[in-house]
Amino acid sequence: MGPVTSRVLLLGGTTEARQLAALLAERPESYAVRYSLAGVTSAPRVPDVVVRVGGFGGVAGLTAYLRAERVDVVVDATHPYAARMSEHAAQACSQVGVPLVALRRPGWEEQDGDNWHRVPTLADAAHIAAYLGRRLFLTIGRQEVGEFAFLHDTFCLVRSVDPPAVVPPYAEVVLARGPFRVEGELALLREHAIDVVVTKDSGGTATAAKLEAARRLGLPVVMVDRPDVADVPTVDDPEAAVAWLEARR
């Protein structure tokens, strides 16, 4: 009898998810990977594995999918702020009895010289940012830029991969995808005379340069904390995820 191939549903959308998919693709005799994307980003970067795009239809839909596809294990490597998807994965896996591990990169840590203002929500971020300054750099993704739409007398430089559906009245949109370099971030902040940076605590290196730039310029950073997620086994890098999967084969 040959080796058993584990059917892995990899909930992706992050750099770490693509890296994990690439590692598992090197072991086709051990893992058959289905890489799932929500479909909220146009032209996403995808690994060289089977890819599905679109939602599952809530917990019930994901539960049905796990059963129909006879999934052996689920890896939740979604964005740290995709709390609903993570909760659905935890509930569905619990109902079906499928092992689940979360791949979560660590959040950023405040350093000497930083001036961070931590807030629980983007609505809170909008209010405190408007109090701190009048020229904001919003690096929060495109879906929640509308939280700042009430700021009629505040300039907002919005950077996202895709155009946001709603922007503040006095805004400029820059479409770009990381990784970014400190020199470029410094130039951008200076060019637009930014006095407050607003971001989520996404972690990782691809977009961390803005924090170094803000530190050098002495700018306050409004940092939106990560949402609470289900308490499931968690690893913080792709190699650790592979080790977790190997230990359960």
N, C-alpha and C positions, 0 to 999 in steps of 0.2 A: 504494500500500500504506500503510495507516494505521500509527500508532505501535504498538509491541509492548508488551503488558501483561505485567509480571513477576509471577509467582505467588510470593508471599512467605509463608512459614510463620514466624509470629512467636510464639516461645515466651515467654509472658507471665507475669503475676502480680506485676508491680512498677508503681510509679507511672510510671517511665520507659517501660515497655512500653505502657501506655495512652496516654501522650503521643505516642509514636512511631506507634501505630496511628491516632491522630487526625490526625497530620500526613500519613500515607500515604493516609488516607481522603479527604483533600482533593484527591488526584490519582488518581481512579478510572481515568483513561485510561492511567495508567502502572503502577499497582499494584493487584493483587487480593490482599487480605490475608486470611489465615486465622489467627485469634488463638487460641492453644492454652493451656489451663489444666489443671493437674494434677488439680484438683477436691478439694484438701485443705481449702479454705476455703468455708464456707457463705456464700451471698449475696455472691459476689465482685463487685467493681466491674469492669465490662466496657466496652470501647469500642464504638462504633457500627460494627462490622464483623462479618464472619462469625466465630462463636465455636464452638470445639469444646472439650469438657471430658472429661478422662480421660487415662490413660496410653496409651502406644503399644505396650507390650509389649516393652520393652528395645530393644537396638540393632537386632535383626532386625525387630521391628515397626515401628520408625521408618524403617528402610531401605525396607521394603515400602511404607510410607505415602508417602515421598518419591517413589518410582517411580510408584505408582498415581495420585497427585495431580499428577504432573509439576511438582513444586515447582522453581522456578528459583533461589531463594535462601532461606537460613534466617537469622533473627536470634534469637540466644539472649539474651533479656532477662529471664531467670528471676532469682530471688533469688540474691544472692551465695553463699548457703549451699546452694543446690540443686546440689551438685557432681555428683551421679550423673546428673541430667538433662543437665548441660553436657557431661559425658564421653560420654554416649550420643549427643548431638547431634554432637560432634566425630567420633566413630567412624562414625556413619551417613553424615554428609556426605562424609567421606573415601572411604567405600566407593562411594557413588553418584556422586561428583564434583560435588556441589552446593556452591557457595560458602557460607561461614558467617562471620558476624561476631557478636561478643559485645558487648552493650551493658551495661557495668558502671559504675555510679556509683562515684566514689572513696570509699574508706573515710574514717573520721573521723581527725583528727590531734589528738594530745595538745597541750594548751595550758598556758600558765603557770597554776599553781594546781591543775592536775589531779593526781590520785593514782591512776593506772591500774596495774592488774596484768594484763599480757597472758598468756593461756594458750592452748594449742593446741586443747583440747577442752572440752566442757561438763562432762565427768567431772572434769577438772582444776579447772574453775571452781567446782564444787560443794564440793570439798575446801578450796580456798583461801578461798572466801567464808565457809565455816563457821569457818575459823581467824580471819578478820578481824572477824567480827561475829556477832550473834545475831538480827538482824532484816533480812531480805534482800528486796530488790525485784527480782523476776525479770521481765525483759522480753526473753525469748528465744524467743517463739513458743510454741505449745502442744505441739508434737510431742515435745519432749525435756525437758519439765518433770520427767518421771519420774527423771531423773538426780539429782534432789535428794530423792527419796523416802526416802532413808536418814537424813535429818536429823530426828530425833525431838524434839530440844530446840531447834530453830531455827524462828522464825516466817518464813514466806515469803509475801510479797504478790506474787501472780502476775497479770500483766496480759497478755491475749491477745485476739485478735479472736473466737475460738471457745473453748469450754470445753476444757481439757486432759483427756485420758482418765485420767491419773494425776497426783495432786498429793501433795505432802509431807503428813505427818500434821497438822502445825500450820500451816495455810495459809488464806489468803483469796484468792479469785479475783475480779478486776475485768475485765469484758469491755468493751473499748473499742478504737476504731480511730483512728489519728492522722489529721491532724497534731495535736500537743499543744503547749501554750504553757508557757513557763517558769513563769509564776505558778501555773498548775494543778499542775505537777510539784512545785514547792516545797511547795504546800499538801498534796499527797498524801504526800510524804516526811515532812513534819512530823507530819501526822495519825497516821501509822502508826509514827512513831519509827524510821524506817529508818536503819540504820547501814552498809549495803553495797548498792551497785547492781550487778546482774549483767546484762550485755547482750552481744549479738553486734555485731561491727563492720559493721553494715549500711550505714552511710553515709547521705547524704541529709539533708533538713531535717525530714521529717515526725515523726521521733522523737528528734531531736537535743536537744530541750529538756531531757530528763532529765540530759544530760551537763552542761549549764549549771547546772541545779539542784544537782547533786552537787558541782560546783565551788564554788558559793556557800556550800553547807553544809559544805564540807570533808570530804565523804564519799569513801571509796575506791570505785573502779569496777573490777570484774573484767570485762575485755574479752576475749571469745573471738575469736581470730584467724580470718580467712577460710580456708577449705580451699583446697588446691591445685586448680587447674582446668587443663584442656587449654590448650595454647599455641596460640591462634587470634587472628586480627586482632580488635582490641578498640577500641571507642570509649567515651567516658564521658558522652555526653548524646544525646538524641533527634535534635537537629539534626545532629550529627556522623554519626549513623547514616544519616540521609537523604542526606547528602553522600556517604557511602561507597556507598550503593545507587545513587545517581545516576551516580557515576563508573564503575560497572560495567554500566550499561545500554547 
